[in-house]
Amino acid sequence: MRIHISLALAALLSSGAVAAGQAGPDVPPPKVTPIMTQALPEYPGKEAMLLTVDYPPGGASPLHHHDAYAFVYVLEGSVVMAVKGGKEVTLTPGQSWREAPGDVHTVSRNASQDRSAKFVVFFLKDAGKPVVIPGP
């Protein structure tokens, strides 16, 4: 299952689609590394997922959403995040951010053109559903 998640994330995040407010299709994609997926028997039909995202300098993700709660914690560098209707925020190490199911992730990019950035994401989602869904 870990391989399928990794391939699905890699395909989406390296696609030519680009989020609003981000550069062109030549933007370097992030490296997504699944850490674990855990069923939550106390909450039937739900699972938790943990992964890291490494943005190279100038890297960004295309417009997407998660049918899940997503909690971001920045480990290195700085990242810019926004959801549709919200303001862009720049996060640095030790800062966090969240998305709710139904939020459209319009901006997700490295704030730097010459330094990499890394963050961890914790998802609470329906078991077996994709973690990343392209488009709005």
Rosetta blueprint (number, residue, H / E / L):
1 M L
2 R H
3 I H
4 H H
5 I H
6 S H
7 L H
8 A H
9 L H
10 A H
11 A H
12 L H
13 L H
14 S L
15 S L
16 G L
17 A L
18 V L
19 A L
20 A L
21 G L
22 Q L
23 A L
24 G L
25 P L
26 D L
27 V L
28 P L
29 P L
30 P L
31 K E
32 V E
33 T E
34 P E
35 I E
36 M E
37 T E
38 Q E
39 A E
40 L L
41 P L
42 E L
43 Y L
44 P L
45 G L
46 K E
47 E E
48 A E
49 M E
50 L E
51 L E
52 T E
53 V E
54 D E
55 Y E
56 P L
57 P L
58 G L
59 G L
60 A E
61 S L
62 P L
63 L L
64 H E
65 H E
66 H L
67 D L
68 A E
69 Y E
70 A E
71 F E
72 V E
73 Y E
74 V E
75 L E
76 E E
77 G L
78 S L
79 V E
80 V E
81 M E
82 A E
83 V E
84 K L
85 G L
86 G L
87 K L
88 E L
89 V E
90 T E
91 L E
92 T L
93 P L
94 G L
95 Q L
96 S E
97 W E
98 R E
99 E E
100 A L
101 P L
102 G L
103 D L
104 V E
105 H E
106 T E
107 V E
108 S E
109 R E
110 N E
111 A L
112 S L
113 Q L
114 D L
115 R L
116 S L
117 A E
118 K E
119 F E
120 V E
121 V E
122 F E
123 F E
124 L E
125 K E
126 D E
127 A L
128 G L
129 K L
130 P L
131 V L
132 V L
133 I E
134 P E
135 G L
136 P L
